[in-house]
Amino acid sequence: MKVALPSPLLEYTRGQREVEAEGDTLDALLCDLDRRYPGIRFRMIDEQGRIRAHIKLFVDKVIQRELSFSLTNKDVVDIVAALSGG
């Protein structure tokens, strides 16, 4: 399925804003992304296995907060990183 990535993660994908990945849950999808682009999952998931506070995961434009959320091959996943500063 298609996965859109924010600018802070593009260093892992050699600049590709949209990549393909597989998984029947968000967690499986992020594991597949990490297999394809080593290190990318740690930037989104903390040591306790939770989504980092500055990362938002959207499936078909609806925010999802659980890594166990089920996916289909037709879903589109958008990963958004919150901006900070001031």
Order of alpha helices (4+ residues) and beta strands (2+ residues): beta-beta-alpha-beta-beta-beta
